[in-house]
């Protein structure tokens, strides 16, 4: 098997919570990520799913090199992100692009669309100045927008148009990897479908590697061929999308699917119990307090992520049986 484009080796990310007030409470550690192991192969389309606070956005920030890991290693190819020199960092910035959740807020409102799209082209010196206008028109054509939008400002565009501009800006640097954080959230259903179709077609045609954060399992199933399910800073299940959605083996994954609306099934109640505090994690499995099939061993032993079958890994002492 070829070398993965990204490798996360027992990655942790902690934040110090300092005490305040006259009594000066002792500082505590909040573990946003705790021992994450993940490989992303070149050409993969991977969805990171889980409830709010599961660590999805923190994981993306570490993979983008925006934050350092507190422990463990994040490798891009065979190189540790924490040890890249200035030239390698510049190359990484061109090869790995990010689509923000708030596309409009990520753009300078005083810049026209042509300047926003030309910025990464000039930064990475991808062509001579006289070729930039033709390249910009080609970018807009690629994302299904007319060239006339180049003279407009971000505030003049609709929600669907600004998301397409965000995709065009990511493509402007000719990346090998695109990461996206809830890039279709808040859009009308029809516009959301158009943006998802665009992303899926781009990945299939260009072989771009995609890492996509979403809380919507429908989006994950449509867009991505692999899924990693996070819970309280850990990956609890990962593998092929079809296998995970059709036969979830972790109780948390099954609960997420049961809470997802479907026309052929009644909507079930969400999980009972409270999510443990990441500052004070319980002994044993951190999902034990909400798990419907918890056993005594679950409260004593913290399960490791282990292989079950082809490409499937689960962190559970008693995986859900296949019916």
GIPESUL-V103201 format. One record per residue. N is the residue number from 0. RES is the residue in one letter. SS is DSSP state (alpha for helix, beta for strand, coil for the rest). PHI is phi in whole degrees, 0 to 359 (NA if undefined). D_FIRST is the distance of its C-alpha to the first C-alpha in whole Angstrom. Layout:
{{N & RES & SS & PHI & D_FIRST} {N & RES & SS & PHI & D_FIRST}}
//
This chain:
{{0 & X & coil & NA & 0} {1 & X & coil & 294 & 4} {2 & X & coil & 295 & 7} {3 & X & coil & 294 & 8} {4 & X & coil & 283 & 12} {5 & X & beta & 229 & 14} {6 & X & beta & 227 & 14} {7 & X & beta & 249 & 17} {8 & X & beta & 245 & 18} {9 & X & beta & 50 & 21} {10 & X & beta & 280 & 23} {11 & X & beta & 234 & 26} {12 & X & beta & 220 & 29} {13 & X & beta & 243 & 33} {14 & X & beta & 235 & 36} {15 & X & beta & 276 & 39} {16 & X & beta & 257 & 42} {17 & X & coil & 275 & 45} {18 & X & coil & 292 & 48} {19 & X & coil & 227 & 51} {20 & X & coil & 93 & 55} {21 & X & coil & 294 & 58} {22 & X & coil & 275 & 56} {23 & X & coil & 51 & 53} {24 & X & coil & 300 & 51} {25 & X & coil & 296 & 48} {26 & X & coil & 291 & 45} {27 & X & beta & 230 & 42} {28 & X & beta & 252 & 38} {29 & X & beta & 258 & 36} {30 & X & beta & 266 & 33} {31 & X & beta & 282 & 31} {32 & X & beta & 228 & 27} {33 & X & beta & 218 & 27} {34 & X & beta & 72 & 24} {35 & X & beta & 279 & 21} {36 & X & beta & 241 & 18} {37 & X & beta & 205 & 15} {38 & X & beta & 236 & 12} {39 & X & beta & 241 & 12} {40 & X & coil & 277 & 9} {41 & X & coil & 299 & 11} {42 & X & coil & 91 & 13} {43 & X & coil & 294 & 13} {44 & X & beta & 240 & 17} {45 & X & beta & 241 & 18} {46 & X & beta & 258 & 21} {47 & X & beta & 259 & 23} {48 & X & beta & 236 & 26} {49 & X & coil & 153 & 29} {50 & X & coil & 293 & 32} {51 & X & coil & 302 & 34} {52 & X & coil & 88 & 33} {53 & X & coil & 280 & 30} {54 & X & coil & 109 & 28} {55 & X & alpha & 299 & 27} {56 & X & alpha & 293 & 28} {57 & X & alpha & 297 & 28} {58 & X & alpha & 298 & 24} {59 & X & alpha & 298 & 24} {60 & X & alpha & 297 & 27} {61 & X & alpha & 291 & 25} {62 & X & alpha & 291 & 22} {63 & X & coil & 275 & 24} {64 & X & coil & 77 & 25} {65 & X & coil & 281 & 29} {66 & X & coil & 224 & 29} {67 & X & coil & 275 & 28} {68 & X & coil & 286 & 27} {69 & X & coil & 288 & 29} {70 & X & beta & 203 & 27} {71 & X & beta & 82 & 23} {72 & X & beta & 225 & 21} {73 & X & beta & 247 & 19} {74 & X & beta & 254 & 17} {75 & X & beta & 249 & 16} {76 & X & coil & 67 & 13} {77 & X & coil & 250 & 14} {78 & X & beta & 248 & 18} {79 & X & beta & 286 & 20} {80 & X & alpha & 301 & 22} {81 & X & alpha & 289 & 25} {82 & X & alpha & 243 & 25} {83 & X & coil & 289 & 25} {84 & X & coil & 278 & 28} {85 & X & alpha & 300 & 30} {86 & X & alpha & 294 & 28} {87 & X & alpha & 293 & 25} {88 & X & alpha & 295 & 26} {89 & X & alpha & 294 & 28} {90 & X & alpha & 294 & 25} {91 & X & alpha & 299 & 23} {92 & X & alpha & 297 & 26} {93 & X & alpha & 280 & 26} {94 & X & alpha & 279 & 22} {95 & X & beta & 238 & 22} {96 & X & beta & 252 & 25} {97 & X & beta & 231 & 27} {98 & X & beta & 252 & 29} {99 & X & coil & 287 & 32} {100 & X & coil & 296 & 33} {101 & X & coil & 266 & 37} {102 & X & coil & 299 & 36} {103 & X & coil & 293 & 40} {104 & X & coil & 292 & 40} {105 & X & coil & 275 & 37} {106 & X & coil & 248 & 39} {107 & X & coil & 292 & 42} {108 & X & coil & 294 & 45} {109 & X & coil & 267 & 47} {110 & X & coil & 259 & 45} {111 & X & beta & 286 & 45} {112 & X & alpha & 302 & 41} {113 & X & alpha & 297 & 41} {114 & X & alpha & 286 & 41} {115 & X & alpha & 297 & 39} {116 & X & alpha & 284 & 36} {117 & X & alpha & 283 & 37} {118 & X & alpha & 305 & 37} {119 & X & alpha & 293 & 33} {120 & X & alpha & 293 & 33} {121 & X & alpha & 290 & 36} {122 & X & alpha & 302 & 34} {123 & X & coil & 263 & 31} {124 & X & coil & 52 & 34} {125 & X & coil & 276 & 32} {126 & X & coil & 198 & 35} {127 & X & coil & 285 & 38} {128 & X & alpha & 302 & 41} {129 & X & alpha & 291 & 42} {130 & X & alpha & 270 & 39} {131 & X & alpha & 297 & 39} {132 & X & alpha & 304 & 41} {133 & X & alpha & 295 & 39} {134 & X & alpha & 293 & 36} {135 & X & alpha & 295 & 37} {136 & X & alpha & 297 & 38} {137 & X & alpha & 295 & 35} {138 & X & alpha & 297 & 33} {139 & X & alpha & 295 & 36} {140 & X & alpha & 298 & 36} {141 & X & alpha & 294 & 32} {142 & X & coil & 258 & 33} {143 & X & coil & 77 & 36} {144 & X & coil & 237 & 39} {145 & X & coil & 283 & 42} {146 & X & alpha & 296 & 42} {147 & X & alpha & 297 & 45} {148 & X & alpha & 288 & 44} {149 & X & alpha & 299 & 43} {150 & X & alpha & 270 & 47} {151 & X & coil & 268 & 46} {152 & X & beta & 260 & 46} {153 & X & alpha & 306 & 43} {154 & X & alpha & 293 & 46} {155 & X & alpha & 270 & 47} {156 & X & coil & 256 & 44} {157 & X & coil & 284 & 43} {158 & X & alpha & 300 & 41} {159 & X & alpha & 293 & 38} {160 & X & alpha & 294 & 39} {161 & X & alpha & 291 & 38} {162 & X & alpha & 292 & 35} {163 & X & alpha & 292 & 34} {164 & X & alpha & 296 & 35} {165 & X & alpha & 298 & 33} {166 & X & alpha & 293 & 30} {167 & X & alpha & 299 & 32} {168 & X & alpha & 295 & 32} {169 & X & alpha & 295 & 28} {170 & X & alpha & 285 & 27} {171 & X & alpha & 300 & 30} {172 & X & coil & 271 & 28} {173 & X & coil & 56 & 25} {174 & X & coil & 283 & 22} {175 & X & coil & 263 & 19} {176 & X & beta & 228 & 19} {177 & X & beta & 239 & 22} {178 & X & beta & 247 & 23} {179 & X & beta & 220 & 26} {180 & X & beta & 247 & 28} {181 & X & coil & 49 & 30} {182 & X & coil & 284 & 31} {183 & X & coil & 240 & 33} {184 & X & coil & 295 & 35} {185 & X & coil & 84 & 39} {186 & X & coil & 271 & 38} {187 & X & coil & 303 & 40} {188 & X & alpha & 303 & 39} {189 & X & alpha & 292 & 39} {190 & X & alpha & 292 & 38} {191 & X & alpha & 302 & 35} {192 & X & alpha & 297 & 34} {193 & X & alpha & 296 & 34} {194 & X & alpha & 293 & 32} {195 & X & alpha & 296 & 29} {196 & X & alpha & 299 & 29} {197 & X & alpha & 298 & 29} {198 & X & alpha & 298 & 26} {199 & X & alpha & 295 & 24} {200 & X & alpha & 294 & 25} {201 & X & alpha & 298 & 24} {202 & X & alpha & 294 & 21} {203 & X & alpha & 291 & 20} {204 & X & alpha & 282 & 22} {205 & X & alpha & 257 & 21} {206 & X & coil & 70 & 17} {207 & X & coil & 291 & 18} {208 & X & beta & 279 & 16} {209 & X & beta & 238 & 19} {210 & X & beta & 240 & 20} {211 & X & beta & 234 & 23} {212 & X & beta & 276 & 26} {213 & X & coil & 203 & 28} {214 & X & coil & 259 & 30} {215 & X & coil & 261 & 31} {216 & X & alpha & 292 & 29} {217 & X & alpha & 295 & 30} {218 & X & alpha & 297 & 28} {219 & X & alpha & 299 & 25} {220 & X & alpha & 291 & 25} {221 & X & alpha & 280 & 26} {222 & X & alpha & 264 & 24} {223 & X & coil & 240 & 20} {224 & X & coil & 269 & 18} {225 & X & beta & 227 & 17} {226 & X & beta & 226 & 20} {227 & X & beta & 237 & 20} {228 & X & beta & 261 & 24} {229 & X & beta & 252 & 25} {230 & X & beta & 216 & 29} {231 & X & coil & 50 & 31} {232 & X & coil & 83 & 28} {233 & X & beta & 235 & 25} {234 & X & beta & 277 & 22} {235 & X & beta & 260 & 24} {236 & X & beta & 200 & 22} {237 & X & beta & 210 & 18} {238 & X & beta & 158 & 16} {239 & X & beta & 299 & 17} {240 & X & alpha & 304 & 20} {241 & X & alpha & 300 & 22} {242 & X & alpha & 295 & 21} {243 & X & alpha & 291 & 22} {244 & X & alpha & 284 & 25} {245 & X & alpha & 273 & 26} {246 & X & coil & 222 & 26} {247 & X & coil & 297 & 26} {248 & X & coil & 254 & 26} {249 & X & coil & 261 & 27} {250 & X & alpha & 303 & 31} {251 & X & alpha & 292 & 30} {252 & X & alpha & 299 & 28} {253 & X & alpha & 299 & 30} {254 & X & alpha & 295 & 33} {255 & X & alpha & 299 & 32} {256 & X & alpha & 293 & 32} {257 & X & alpha & 293 & 35} {258 & X & coil & 276 & 36} {259 & X & coil & 274 & 35} {260 & X & coil & 298 & 38} {261 & X & beta & 222 & 37} {262 & X & coil & 289 & 40} {263 & X & coil & 265 & 40} {264 & X & beta & 218 & 40} {265 & X & coil & 290 & 42} {266 & X & coil & 285 & 41} {267 & X & coil & 269 & 41} {268 & X & coil & 295 & 42} {269 & X & coil & 290 & 40} {270 & X & coil & 299 & 39} {271 & X & coil & 277 & 42} {272 & X & coil & 84 & 42} {273 & X & coil & 260 & 41} {274 & X & coil & 290 & 38} {275 & X & coil & 299 & 38} {276 & X & coil & 286 & 39} {277 & X & coil & 292 & 36} {278 & X & coil & 276 & 39} {279 & X & coil & 223 & 40} {280 & X & coil & 288 & 37} {281 & X & coil & 285 & 38} {282 & X & coil & 291 & 37} {283 & X & coil & 79 & 34} {284 & X & coil & 289 & 32} {285 & X & coil & 287 & 33} {286 & X & coil & 262 & 33} {287 & X & alpha & 302 & 36} {288 & X & alpha & 291 & 39} {289 & X & alpha & 241 & 38} {290 & X & coil & 279 & 36} {291 & X & coil & 286 & 38} {292 & X & coil & 239 & 37} {293 & X & coil & 297 & 37} {294 & X & coil & 233 & 38} {295 & X & alpha & 304 & 39} {296 & X & alpha & 297 & 36} {297 & X & alpha & 295 & 35} {298 & X & alpha & 275 & 37} {299 & X & coil & 245 & 37} {300 & X & coil & 246 & 33} {301 & X & coil & 273 & 30} {302 & X & coil & 288 & 27} {303 & X & coil & 270 & 24} {304 & X & coil & 285 & 21} {305 & X & beta & 233 & 19} {306 & X & beta & 284 & 17} {307 & X & beta & 257 & 19} {308 & X & beta & 208 & 17} {309 & X & coil & 304 & 14} {310 & X & coil & 75 & 13} {311 & X & beta & 253 & 16} {312 & X & beta & 232 & 18} {313 & X & beta & 221 & 22} {314 & X & coil & 255 & 24} {315 & X & coil & 203 & 27} {316 & X & coil & 288 & 29} {317 & X & coil & 228 & 30} {318 & X & coil & 303 & 28} {319 & X & coil & 299 & 30} {320 & X & coil & 288 & 30} {321 & X & coil & 280 & 29} {322 & X & coil & 291 & 32}}
//
